[in-house]
Amino acid sequence: MTLAEIRRSGGRVDRKRLAATTDEDILRQAKEDGTDEEIISGVYPIAATVRRALGMTQKAIADLMGIPLATWQNWEQGRVALDPAIRTLLKILWKEPEAMRRAVAA
């Protein structure tokens, strides 16, 4: 394919296929790629991925963590950088959601 053909086609991205990709598809593909536990270069999982993997709404996960809904939304949308403590909490929530629930309930 020539550069002109790529430009006319909107790039090499199949936009219809991309739009049809569900959260479940993304998680399945991440697992197939071996990146399900360490989403970003082995550092920590991203907030939206953790929430989706747990099948929770933004409100439910914010309540679980004891934070305002707006705070969780800011994390998911990248408006606020995550400090190391939050990264660690996300990793615990990602790998051991029941441990997090027990700790918060105690």
C-alpha atoms as an extended CHARMM CRD file, in Angstrom:
* protein
*
       106  EXT
         1         1  MET       CA              0.0000000000        0.0000000000        0.0000000000  PROA      1               0.0000000000
         2         2  THR       CA              1.3720000000        3.4040000000       -0.9140000000  PROA      2               0.0000000000
         3         3  LEU       CA              1.4390000000        6.3790000000        1.4350000000  PROA      3               0.0000000000
         4         4  ALA       CA             -1.2810000000        8.0770000000       -0.6220000000  PROA      4               0.0000000000
         5         5  GLU       CA             -3.5030000000        4.9790000000       -0.3190000000  PROA      5               0.0000000000
         6         6  ILE       CA             -2.9250000000        4.8490000000        3.4380000000  PROA      6               0.0000000000
         7         7  ARG       CA             -3.9020000000        8.5010000000        3.7560000000  PROA      7               0.0000000000
         8         8  ARG       CA             -7.0680000000        7.9970000000        1.6870000000  PROA      8               0.0000000000
         9         9  SER       CA             -8.0620000000        4.9440000000        3.7090000000  PROA      9               0.0000000000
        10        10  GLY       CA             -7.6890000000        6.8280000000        6.9950000000  PROA      10              0.0000000000
        11        11  GLY       CA             -4.5260000000        4.9950000000        7.9600000000  PROA      11              0.0000000000
        12        12  ARG       CA             -3.9620000000        1.3470000000        8.6490000000  PROA      12              0.0000000000
        13        13  VAL       CA             -6.4650000000        1.2250000000       11.4820000000  PROA      13              0.0000000000
        14        14  ASP       CA             -9.6700000000       -0.6760000000       10.7970000000  PROA      14              0.0000000000
        15        15  ARG       CA            -11.9260000000        1.9260000000       12.4010000000  PROA      15              0.0000000000
        16        16  LYS       CA            -15.0640000000       -0.2360000000       12.2630000000  PROA      16              0.0000000000
        17        17  ARG       CA            -13.2920000000       -3.0830000000       14.0050000000  PROA      17              0.0000000000
        18        18  LEU       CA            -11.8020000000       -0.7060000000       16.5530000000  PROA      18              0.0000000000
        19        19  ALA       CA            -15.2080000000        0.8100000000       17.3340000000  PROA      19              0.0000000000
        20        20  ALA       CA            -16.6850000000       -2.6750000000       17.7750000000  PROA      20              0.0000000000
        21        21  THR       CA            -14.0280000000       -3.7110000000       20.3070000000  PROA      21              0.0000000000
        22        22  THR       CA            -15.5530000000       -4.2260000000       23.7550000000  PROA      22              0.0000000000
        23        23  ASP       CA            -13.9230000000       -3.9370000000       27.1640000000  PROA      23              0.0000000000
        24        24  GLU       CA            -14.0650000000       -7.7310000000       27.3780000000  PROA      24              0.0000000000
        25        25  ASP       CA            -12.1780000000       -7.9660000000       24.0690000000  PROA      25              0.0000000000
        26        26  ILE       CA             -9.4970000000       -5.6310000000       25.4010000000  PROA      26              0.0000000000
        27        27  LEU       CA             -9.0580000000       -7.6330000000       28.6000000000  PROA      27              0.0000000000
        28        28  ARG       CA             -8.9580000000      -10.9300000000       26.6730000000  PROA      28              0.0000000000
        29        29  GLN       CA             -6.3440000000       -9.5290000000       24.3000000000  PROA      29              0.0000000000
        30        30  ALA       CA             -4.2770000000       -8.2170000000       27.2020000000  PROA      30              0.0000000000
        31        31  LYS       CA             -4.3200000000      -11.6830000000       28.7800000000  PROA      31              0.0000000000
        32        32  GLU       CA             -3.3530000000      -13.2780000000       25.4660000000  PROA      32              0.0000000000
        33        33  ASP       CA             -0.4740000000      -10.8140000000       25.1910000000  PROA      33              0.0000000000
        34        34  GLY       CA              0.6180000000      -11.6520000000       28.7200000000  PROA      34              0.0000000000
        35        35  THR       CA              0.1520000000       -8.0760000000       29.9050000000  PROA      35              0.0000000000
        36        36  ASP       CA             -2.9870000000       -8.4770000000       31.9660000000  PROA      36              0.0000000000
        37        37  GLU       CA             -1.3420000000       -8.0100000000       35.3550000000  PROA      37              0.0000000000
        38        38  GLU       CA              1.1290000000       -5.2980000000       34.5620000000  PROA      38              0.0000000000
        39        39  ILE       CA             -0.6060000000       -3.0730000000       32.0510000000  PROA      39              0.0000000000
        40        40  ILE       CA              1.9240000000       -0.2730000000       31.7870000000  PROA      40              0.0000000000
        41        41  SER       CA              5.4810000000       -1.5310000000       31.2960000000  PROA      41              0.0000000000
        42        42  GLY       CA              5.3110000000       -3.7040000000       34.3770000000  PROA      42              0.0000000000
        43        43  VAL       CA              4.7380000000       -0.7280000000       36.6670000000  PROA      43              0.0000000000
        44        44  TYR       CA              1.0660000000       -0.7260000000       37.6000000000  PROA      44              0.0000000000
        45        45  PRO       CA             -2.3580000000       -1.3470000000       36.0750000000  PROA      45              0.0000000000
        46        46  ILE       CA             -4.3620000000        1.6410000000       34.9290000000  PROA      46              0.0000000000
        47        47  ALA       CA             -7.4740000000        2.6490000000       36.8770000000  PROA      47              0.0000000000
        48        48  ALA       CA             -9.9920000000        1.9940000000       34.1100000000  PROA      48              0.0000000000
        49        49  THR       CA             -8.6130000000       -1.4850000000       33.4530000000  PROA      49              0.0000000000
        50        50  VAL       CA             -8.8240000000       -2.4300000000       37.1280000000  PROA      50              0.0000000000
        51        51  ARG       CA            -12.4080000000       -1.2120000000       37.3570000000  PROA      51              0.0000000000
        52        52  ARG       CA            -13.5020000000       -2.9840000000       34.1980000000  PROA      52              0.0000000000
        53        53  ALA       CA            -11.7760000000       -6.2230000000       35.1970000000  PROA      53              0.0000000000
        54        54  LEU       CA            -13.7170000000       -6.1710000000       38.4620000000  PROA      54              0.0000000000
        55        55  GLY       CA            -16.9660000000       -5.4010000000       36.6320000000  PROA      55              0.0000000000
        56        56  MET       CA            -17.6130000000       -2.3550000000       38.7790000000  PROA      56              0.0000000000
        57        57  THR       CA            -19.0590000000        1.0530000000       38.0630000000  PROA      57              0.0000000000
        58        58  GLN       CA            -16.9920000000        4.1400000000       38.7580000000  PROA      58              0.0000000000
        59        59  LYS       CA            -19.2620000000        4.9210000000       41.7170000000  PROA      59              0.0000000000
        60        60  ALA       CA            -18.9200000000        1.4140000000       43.1850000000  PROA      60              0.0000000000
        61        61  ILE       CA            -15.1320000000        1.3610000000       42.9760000000  PROA      61              0.0000000000
        62        62  ALA       CA            -14.8660000000        4.8890000000       44.3710000000  PROA      62              0.0000000000
        63        63  ASP       CA            -17.0580000000        3.8090000000       47.3030000000  PROA      63              0.0000000000
        64        64  LEU       CA            -14.9250000000        0.6870000000       47.8260000000  PROA      64              0.0000000000
        65        65  MET       CA            -11.7750000000        2.7880000000       47.9740000000  PROA      65              0.0000000000
        66        66  GLY       CA            -13.4190000000        5.4360000000       50.1490000000  PROA      66              0.0000000000
        67        67  ILE       CA            -12.7740000000        8.2800000000       47.7350000000  PROA      67              0.0000000000
        68        68  PRO       CA            -15.0060000000       10.7990000000       45.9640000000  PROA      68              0.0000000000
        69        69  LEU       CA            -16.3690000000        9.6970000000       42.5970000000  PROA      69              0.0000000000
        70        70  ALA       CA            -14.7480000000       12.7300000000       40.9640000000  PROA      70              0.0000000000
        71        71  THR       CA            -11.3320000000       11.5910000000       42.2040000000  PROA      71              0.0000000000
        72        72  TRP       CA            -11.7330000000        8.1750000000       40.5720000000  PROA      72              0.0000000000
        73        73  GLN       CA            -12.9480000000        9.8100000000       37.3500000000  PROA      73              0.0000000000
        74        74  ASN       CA             -9.9140000000       12.1010000000       37.3480000000  PROA      74              0.0000000000
        75        75  TRP       CA             -7.6340000000        9.0590000000       37.6900000000  PROA      75              0.0000000000
        76        76  GLU       CA             -9.3580000000        7.1880000000       34.8700000000  PROA      76              0.0000000000
        77        77  GLN       CA             -9.2930000000       10.1690000000       32.5610000000  PROA      77              0.0000000000
        78        78  GLY       CA             -5.6670000000       10.9910000000       33.3190000000  PROA      78              0.0000000000
        79        79  ARG       CA             -6.3960000000       14.4710000000       34.6350000000  PROA      79              0.0000000000
        80        80  VAL       CA             -4.4770000000       13.7220000000       37.8300000000  PROA      80              0.0000000000
        81        81  ALA       CA             -1.1860000000       11.8580000000       38.0370000000  PROA      81              0.0000000000
        82        82  LEU       CA             -1.2180000000        8.8750000000       40.3690000000  PROA      82              0.0000000000
        83        83  ASP       CA              1.1830000000        9.0260000000       43.2750000000  PROA      83              0.0000000000
        84        84  PRO       CA              3.0640000000        5.8610000000       44.3150000000  PROA      84              0.0000000000
        85        85  ALA       CA              0.6200000000        5.0240000000       47.1170000000  PROA      85              0.0000000000
        86        86  ILE       CA             -2.3260000000        5.0310000000       44.7140000000  PROA      86              0.0000000000
        87        87  ARG       CA             -0.3770000000        2.9190000000       42.2240000000  PROA      87              0.0000000000
        88        88  THR       CA              0.2210000000        0.3710000000       44.9720000000  PROA      88              0.0000000000
        89        89  LEU       CA             -3.4460000000        0.3660000000       45.9570000000  PROA      89              0.0000000000
        90        90  LEU       CA             -4.4480000000       -0.1890000000       42.3290000000  PROA      90              0.0000000000
        91        91  LYS       CA             -2.0350000000       -3.1010000000       42.0960000000  PROA      91              0.0000000000
        92        92  ILE       CA             -3.5100000000       -4.6590000000       45.2600000000  PROA      92              0.0000000000
        93        93  LEU       CA             -7.0210000000       -4.0950000000       43.9860000000  PROA      93              0.0000000000
        94        94  TRP       CA             -6.0380000000       -5.6200000000       40.6140000000  PROA      94              0.0000000000
        95        95  LYS       CA             -4.3850000000       -8.7300000000       42.0540000000  PROA      95              0.0000000000
        96        96  GLU       CA             -6.3020000000       -9.2180000000       45.3130000000  PROA      96              0.0000000000
        97        97  PRO       CA             -9.7030000000       -7.4900000000       45.1750000000  PROA      97              0.0000000000
        98        98  GLU       CA            -11.0810000000       -9.5550000000       48.0660000000  PROA      98              0.0000000000
        99        99  ALA       CA             -8.1550000000       -8.5520000000       50.2930000000  PROA      99              0.0000000000
       100       100  MET       CA             -8.9380000000       -4.9170000000       49.5370000000  PROA      100             0.0000000000
       101       101  ARG       CA            -12.6070000000       -5.4540000000       50.3700000000  PROA      101             0.0000000000
       102       102  ARG       CA            -11.7170000000       -7.1410000000       53.6740000000  PROA      102             0.0000000000
       103       103  ALA       CA             -9.2860000000       -4.3940000000       54.6120000000  PROA      103             0.0000000000
       104       104  VAL       CA            -11.7700000000       -1.6210000000       53.8790000000  PROA      104             0.0000000000
       105       105  ALA       CA            -14.5610000000       -3.4150000000       55.7600000000  PROA      105             0.0000000000
       106       106  ALA       CA            -12.3950000000       -3.9340000000       58.8760000000  PROA      106             0.0000000000
